[in-house]
Amino acid sequence: MNKNTASSIDASMPRSPLLMDDHASASVRTTQVDGEAAEMFIAEKRIGERIKYLRLKKSMGLVDLGRHTGLSASFLSQLETGRVVPTLRNLARIAMVFSKDLSYFFEPEPQTLFRVHRRRERVRLPQTGVDDPSYFFESLGYLVPDRQLDPYFAEFLPIKAGRVPKPHQHAGCEFLYLLSGALDVRHGDAMHHIEAGDAIYFDADTTHSYVCSGDVPAAALIVTLQNSLHLQTQSGPRLANGTNGRAVRSITTGIVQPLAALKKSAQQMQ
């Protein structure tokens, strides 16, 4: 290998960090973490609040915790209020008392879920698939991502001559609480009459429909849960729900399949 070839190969090979020139090495040595940024990083972990949460969850006082950790109550109080930062040794003592790993104090906190659906922002949708809708409904959960249930407010209009209820069905189960008015609810071949204050819960795989049986609109809160249903036939003596020994379906919830958009949620009511 001649000298020129060797020089070319040497220049093309990546340089090891251990062979950095003096300028690069000096650059690394002079890099410093801003003190204020470090304080903010510690504050974001809310270590003191987590310590207080664990202590109160165990109904433990500062003196009791101090007895277990060998730390003074006044020092623990300063830890909880963020006035001092614990060393890893002191934090390990506290973690051991509550059977926690050190990582507990540094892991991201779970995000809580809270959504408000303002009345003025909700969309009133008519029953689809018919020229003359018999009810209107509003989704009460469209802002919730990956929701496990779908709540609605529904208003059923008094029946008109010639209007035929449109039965529908969907996977899962359904709950209805009648706020006002009166409804006739058909579930399969059975018809049930309910009035304000009554509640029903049924498997939505069976075709069902609603008819306002009064002279004024009926209002209801409806919750649908779309999941796999495992139905078992049971038999027995007369039950409190009036089945009179007929076979009843036992509903066991399976894996929840949340609806992803308002359009899909609306289909639950059709």
C-alpha positions, 0 to 999 in steps of 0.5 A: 500500500503506498503512502497516498492510499494510506492517507486516503483511507485514514481520512475516510474512516470515522474518528473515535471519540477518544481521539478527538482533537484538543478543540473538540475536547475543550468544547465538551469540557466547557458544556454546562447545564443551566442551573435554572433548567435543572431546577425546573426539571426537578420541579416538574417531577413533583417529587414532594407531592408524590411523597405526600400522596404516598404518606396520606394514602397510608394515613401516616403522619410526618413523625411516623414517616420520619421514624421509619426513614430516620429523617426528621419530620421538619426535613420531610415537610420541606421535601413535600413542599419542594423547599429542599431536594432529596438525595438519592439515598434519602429518596431510597429510604422513603421509597422502601417504606412504601415498597416503591422503586426509585423510578416511581418518583420520576415516571410520567404521571398518568393524564386524567380525562375530563371533557365538558360537552356544552349544550350550545356546542352539541349537534342535534341529529335526526333519525336517518333512513326515513323521510319523517324522523320519529326522534332526534338525538345528540351525542354527549361524548363526541369529544372523548377519544377512545371512549368505552361507551357512547351517551346520548340525549334523545327526544322522541316525537309523538307518533303520527298517523301512518308513521311506522317505527324503524327497528334497528340493531347494533353490537353490544348493549344499551341502557335507556333512562326515560327523563320525561314522557312515555315510550313503547319500546319493542325488543324483538317480539316483545313490547314494553311500556315505560314512563318517566323515571323508568330505566331499561337495559338490554342487548342491542343485538336484538332488533329494537325500536321506540315509539313515543306513546304520549301527546308530548315528546319524550326525553331520554338518556341513552348509553350504548356500549359496543362490545362482544356479548356472550349470551347464555340461556338460563331457566328458572322460576318466576323472576322479578323482571316478570319473565315468568320462567322464560329463558333469559339472556345473561350478558357478559361484556367482552373486549370494548370496541370504542367508536372513533367518530361522531359519524360512527356514534350516530349509527348506534341510534339508527 
